[in-house]
Amino acid sequence: MGFDYYETLEINRNATDADIKRAYRRLALKFHPSNNRESGSAEKFSQLGEAYDVLSDPQKKATYDKFGEEGLKGGIPPEFASSGAWSSKYIYHGNPDKTFRQFFGGDNPFADFYTNEVPLQFGGLQPGMVKTQDPPIERDLNLSLDDLFHGCTKKIKISRRVMNEDGYTSSIKDKILTIDVKPGWKEGTRIIFSKEGDQGPNSIPADIVFIVRQKSHPLFVRQHNDLIYKAQISLEMALTGFSVDVETLDGRLLSIPINDIVHPAYKKMVTGEGMPLSQDPSQRGNLIITFDIQFPEKLSAERKQLVKEALTFKY
């Protein structure tokens, strides 16, 4: 009868590689036969070794996630292996101490956990031990240009490991994080939730960091605090003048007269119609209009003559 690798490591199926490592570190130390003489600890220790051996390897994990233990150990058809899955029949080497040593390094994995020949207990922080904080957990926060123009509120549910009241055991609990997006935030803005990562007896929870990623917009391209709008015009319009109608992100319709000759490098700047400035949303960047001039594909001889006459200048 098989066992659930995720359940063995006490993690959920959305666990990251860092989550898997943290879980194995905690449980392997707890159930190592040198530290735990209780009945069943050796079997649990062996199960932890196999679970970590599979879930820490991307190919084995991909096969297990898609085909389960039966597919992992029985092998899968070659046509499914192109996705990066483990196509061979998996057999655990059966030496959990080997897995343990490879994880911690060295022939004496417990060397760092002994003081004056007295083994430390791993259920809680002991005198002289210094808690270290896990590295930040970074996630993208994808926002539309409208979100960043107006500002908005985003609520994100996370699942994290929380220590129980006894200080020794833990459980997975959900939590809602609220992000108040400010008008004018830019790509790469970082929102930090301090110490909201997994809790552990001997570690400080990691910070959770959301990084703003701006989605593309059908009409505008953002350039710092400016908005770039490209208008398609004919050659006639470029030479004789016209108006450009632009619907702004706040729903207004701007009609902008163009009285200059529009050459390929020409740009029209409309002051104060760009993105809000994050430090002062009452101030705004600019709207910059660029032009894509559509030239005629063909001209008859008669029309060519008319163009020549129209463009003949006397100096």
C-alpha positions as CSV (number, residue, x, y, z in Angstrom):
1,M,0.0,0.0,0.0
2,G,1.5,3.3,-1.0
3,F,1.5,6.6,0.8
4,D,0.9,10.2,-0.2
5,Y,4.2,12.0,-0.5
6,Y,2.7,15.4,0.2
7,E,0.9,14.1,3.2
8,T,4.1,12.5,4.5
9,L,5.9,15.8,4.3
10,E,2.8,17.6,5.8
11,I,2.6,20.0,2.8
12,N,0.0,20.8,0.2
13,R,0.3,20.2,-3.5
14,N,1.0,23.9,-4.2
15,A,4.2,23.7,-2.1
16,T,7.3,25.3,-3.6
17,D,10.7,23.8,-3.7
18,A,11.6,25.9,-0.6
19,D,8.5,24.5,1.2
20,I,9.5,21.0,0.4
21,K,13.0,21.5,1.7
22,R,11.8,23.2,4.9
23,A,9.3,20.4,5.6
24,Y,11.9,17.6,5.1
25,R,14.4,19.4,7.3
26,R,12.0,19.7,10.1
27,L,10.5,16.2,10.0
28,A,13.7,14.4,9.2
29,L,15.4,15.9,12.3
30,K,12.3,15.0,14.3
31,F,12.1,11.4,13.3
32,H,15.7,10.5,12.8
33,P,16.4,7.3,14.7
34,S,19.3,9.0,16.5
35,N,16.9,11.6,17.9
36,N,13.6,9.7,18.2
37,R,13.4,6.2,19.8
38,E,9.6,6.0,19.6
39,S,8.0,3.0,17.8
40,G,7.4,3.7,14.1
41,S,10.0,6.6,13.9
42,A,12.3,4.5,11.7
43,E,9.5,3.7,9.2
44,K,8.4,7.3,9.2
45,F,12.0,8.4,8.6
46,S,12.3,6.1,5.6
47,Q,9.0,7.4,4.2
48,L,10.3,11.0,4.6
49,G,13.4,10.1,2.6
50,E,11.4,8.6,-0.3
51,A,9.0,11.5,-0.3
52,Y,11.8,14.0,-0.4
53,D,13.7,12.1,-3.1
54,V,10.6,12.3,-5.4
55,L,9.3,15.8,-4.7
56,S,12.7,17.5,-4.8
57,D,13.3,16.1,-8.3
58,P,11.3,18.1,-10.9
59,Q,10.9,15.1,-13.3
60,K,9.9,12.6,-10.7
61,K,7.5,15.2,-9.1
62,A,5.9,15.9,-12.5
63,T,5.2,12.2,-13.1
64,Y,3.9,11.7,-9.6
65,D,1.6,14.8,-9.8
66,K,0.1,13.6,-13.1
67,F,0.1,9.8,-12.8
68,G,0.4,9.2,-9.1
69,E,2.6,6.6,-7.4
70,E,1.4,3.8,-9.8
71,G,2.6,5.8,-12.8
72,L,5.9,6.8,-11.1
73,K,6.8,3.3,-10.1
74,G,5.2,1.4,-13.0
75,G,6.6,3.7,-15.7
76,I,4.6,5.8,-18.2
77,P,4.3,5.6,-22.0
78,P,7.2,7.4,-23.9
79,E,4.7,9.8,-25.5
80,F,4.0,11.4,-22.1
81,A,7.7,11.9,-21.3
82,S,8.1,14.9,-23.6
83,S,6.6,17.2,-20.9
84,G,9.7,16.6,-18.7
85,A,8.2,13.7,-16.7
86,W,10.2,10.8,-15.3
87,S,9.5,8.0,-17.8
88,S,11.6,5.2,-16.2
89,K,10.2,3.0,-13.4
90,Y,11.1,4.7,-10.2
91,I,12.7,2.6,-7.4
92,Y,13.8,4.3,-4.1
93,H,17.3,3.3,-3.2
94,G,16.0,2.4,0.3
95,N,18.6,4.2,2.3
96,P,17.0,7.2,4.1
97,D,20.3,7.9,5.8
98,K,21.9,8.6,2.4
99,T,19.1,11.0,1.6
100,F,19.6,12.6,5.0
101,R,23.4,13.0,4.5
102,Q,23.0,14.4,1.0
103,F,20.5,17.0,2.3
104,F,22.5,18.2,5.3
105,G,26.0,17.4,3.9
106,G,28.8,15.5,5.6
107,D,28.9,12.1,7.3
108,N,27.6,13.5,10.6
109,P,24.5,15.4,9.9
110,F,23.8,16.0,13.6
111,A,27.2,17.6,14.2
112,D,25.8,21.1,14.2
113,F,23.0,20.2,16.6
114,Y,25.0,18.9,19.6
115,T,26.4,21.1,22.4
116,N,28.7,19.5,25.0
117,E,27.8,16.1,23.7
118,V,24.1,16.7,24.7
119,P,21.7,16.5,21.8
120,L,19.3,19.4,21.4
121,Q,15.6,18.7,21.1
122,F,14.1,19.9,17.9
123,G,10.6,20.6,19.1
124,G,11.5,24.2,20.2
125,L,14.3,26.8,20.3
126,Q,17.0,25.9,22.8
127,P,19.2,28.3,24.7
128,G,22.1,29.5,22.6
129,M,20.3,28.8,19.3
130,V,19.6,31.8,17.1
131,K,16.5,31.9,14.9
132,T,17.2,32.6,11.3
133,Q,14.6,34.0,8.8
134,D,13.7,32.0,5.7
135,P,14.3,33.9,2.4
136,P,11.5,36.0,1.0
137,I,8.8,34.3,-1.0
138,E,8.2,36.4,-4.2
139,R,5.1,36.3,-6.3
140,D,3.9,38.4,-9.3
141,L,0.9,40.7,-8.9
142,N,-0.5,41.1,-12.4
143,L,-2.4,44.4,-12.8
144,S,-4.1,46.2,-15.7
145,L,-3.2,49.7,-16.7
146,D,-6.7,50.7,-15.5
147,D,-5.9,49.3,-12.0
148,L,-2.7,51.3,-11.9
149,F,-4.4,54.4,-13.2
150,H,-7.3,54.5,-10.7
151,G,-5.9,52.4,-7.9
152,C,-7.8,49.4,-6.5
153,T,-7.9,46.8,-3.8
154,K,-6.7,43.2,-4.4
155,K,-7.4,40.3,-1.9
156,I,-5.2,37.3,-2.2
157,K,-5.6,34.0,-0.3
158,I,-2.5,32.2,0.8
159,S,-2.0,28.9,2.5
160,R,0.7,28.7,5.1
161,R,1.9,26.5,7.9
162,V,1.1,27.8,11.4
163,M,2.4,26.5,14.7
164,N,-0.2,25.1,17.0
165,E,-0.5,26.2,20.6
166,D,1.6,23.4,21.9
167,G,4.6,24.9,20.1
168,Y,5.6,21.5,18.6
169,T,3.0,20.7,15.9
170,S,1.7,22.7,13.0
171,S,-1.1,22.8,10.6
172,I,-2.0,24.4,7.2
173,K,-4.3,27.5,7.4
174,D,-5.6,30.0,4.8
175,K,-5.2,33.7,5.2
176,I,-6.4,36.7,3.1
177,L,-3.9,39.3,2.4
178,T,-5.2,42.8,1.3
179,I,-3.2,45.0,-1.1
180,D,-4.3,48.6,-1.6
181,V,-2.9,49.5,-5.0
182,K,-2.1,53.2,-5.2
183,P,-2.7,55.2,-8.4
184,G,0.6,55.5,-10.4
185,W,2.4,52.4,-9.1
186,K,4.9,51.2,-11.6
187,E,6.1,47.9,-12.9
188,G,8.4,46.3,-10.3
189,T,6.8,48.0,-7.2
190,R,7.3,45.6,-4.3
191,I,4.6,45.1,-1.6
192,I,6.0,43.3,1.5
193,F,4.0,41.4,4.0
194,S,6.4,40.9,6.9
195,K,6.7,37.4,8.4
196,E,3.6,35.9,6.7
197,G,5.4,32.8,5.5
198,D,5.4,29.3,7.0
199,Q,6.0,29.2,10.8
200,G,8.4,26.9,12.4
201,P,9.8,26.3,15.9
202,N,13.3,27.3,15.1
203,S,12.9,29.8,12.3
204,I,11.5,33.3,11.6
205,P,8.7,33.2,9.0
206,A,9.7,34.5,5.6
207,D,8.4,37.8,4.2
208,I,5.9,37.4,1.4
209,V,6.7,39.9,-1.4
210,F,4.3,40.7,-4.3
211,I,5.9,42.4,-7.3
212,V,3.8,44.5,-9.6
213,R,3.6,43.3,-13.2
214,Q,1.7,45.5,-15.7
215,K,-0.5,43.8,-18.3
216,S,-0.5,45.1,-21.8
217,H,-3.2,47.6,-22.9
218,P,-4.9,47.7,-26.3
219,L,-4.5,51.5,-26.8
220,F,-1.7,52.8,-24.6
221,V,1.9,52.0,-23.9
222,R,3.2,53.2,-20.6
223,Q,6.6,54.9,-20.5
224,H,7.4,55.9,-16.9
225,N,4.6,58.4,-16.1
226,D,3.7,59.1,-19.7
227,L,1.2,57.3,-21.9
228,I,2.0,56.7,-25.6
229,Y,-0.9,56.5,-28.1
230,K,-0.3,55.7,-31.7
231,A,-2.8,57.1,-34.3
232,Q,-3.1,55.8,-37.8
233,I,-3.5,58.5,-40.4
234,S,-3.4,58.9,-44.1
235,L,-0.7,60.8,-46.1
236,E,-3.4,63.4,-46.9
237,M,-4.1,64.0,-43.2
238,A,-0.4,64.2,-42.4
239,L,0.0,67.0,-45.0
240,T,-3.2,68.9,-44.6
241,G,-4.2,68.7,-40.9
242,F,-6.8,66.8,-38.8
243,S,-7.9,66.0,-35.3
244,V,-7.2,62.9,-33.2
245,D,-9.8,61.6,-30.8
246,V,-8.4,59.8,-27.8
247,E,-10.6,58.2,-25.1
248,T,-8.7,58.5,-21.8
249,L,-8.4,55.9,-19.0
250,D,-10.9,57.9,-16.9
251,G,-13.5,57.9,-19.7
252,R,-13.1,61.4,-21.2
253,L,-12.8,62.0,-25.0
254,L,-10.0,64.3,-26.0
255,S,-10.2,65.9,-29.5
256,I,-6.7,67.1,-30.3
257,P,-6.1,69.3,-33.4
258,I,-3.0,68.6,-35.4
259,N,-2.1,71.6,-37.6
260,D,1.5,70.8,-38.2
261,I,2.9,68.8,-41.0
262,V,3.2,65.2,-39.6
263,H,6.6,63.7,-40.6
264,P,7.7,60.2,-39.5
265,A,9.5,61.4,-36.3
266,Y,6.7,63.9,-35.3
267,K,5.1,63.6,-31.9
268,K,2.3,65.5,-30.2
269,M,2.5,66.0,-26.5
270,V,-0.6,66.7,-24.4
271,T,0.5,67.9,-21.0
272,G,-1.0,66.4,-17.9
273,E,-3.0,63.5,-19.6
274,G,-0.7,60.7,-18.6
275,M,-0.4,58.5,-15.5
276,P,-0.9,59.8,-12.0
277,L,2.4,60.3,-10.1
278,S,2.5,57.8,-7.2
279,Q,4.0,60.3,-4.8
280,D,1.3,62.9,-5.7
281,P,-1.7,61.5,-7.7
282,S,-3.0,65.0,-8.3
283,Q,-0.1,65.4,-10.7
284,R,0.1,63.5,-14.0
285,G,2.5,62.7,-16.7
286,N,1.9,63.5,-20.3
287,L,0.0,61.9,-23.2
288,I,2.4,61.5,-26.2
289,I,0.7,60.8,-29.6
290,T,2.8,59.2,-32.3
291,F,1.6,58.6,-35.8
292,D,1.6,55.7,-38.3
293,I,1.3,57.3,-41.7
294,Q,-0.5,55.1,-44.3
295,F,1.0,55.8,-47.7
296,P,-1.1,54.9,-50.8
297,E,-0.1,51.6,-52.5
298,K,-0.5,52.9,-56.0
299,L,-0.9,56.2,-57.9
300,S,-2.0,56.7,-61.4
301,A,0.1,58.9,-63.7
302,E,-2.5,61.6,-63.5
303,R,-2.4,61.6,-59.7
304,K,1.4,61.6,-59.6
305,Q,1.4,64.7,-61.8
306,L,-1.1,66.4,-59.4
307,V,1.1,65.5,-56.4
308,K,4.1,66.9,-58.2
309,E,2.3,70.1,-58.9
310,A,1.0,70.4,-55.4
311,L,4.5,69.8,-53.9
312,T,6.4,72.1,-56.2
313,F,7.7,75.0,-54.2
314,K,9.4,78.1,-55.5
315,Y,12.4,79.4,-53.4
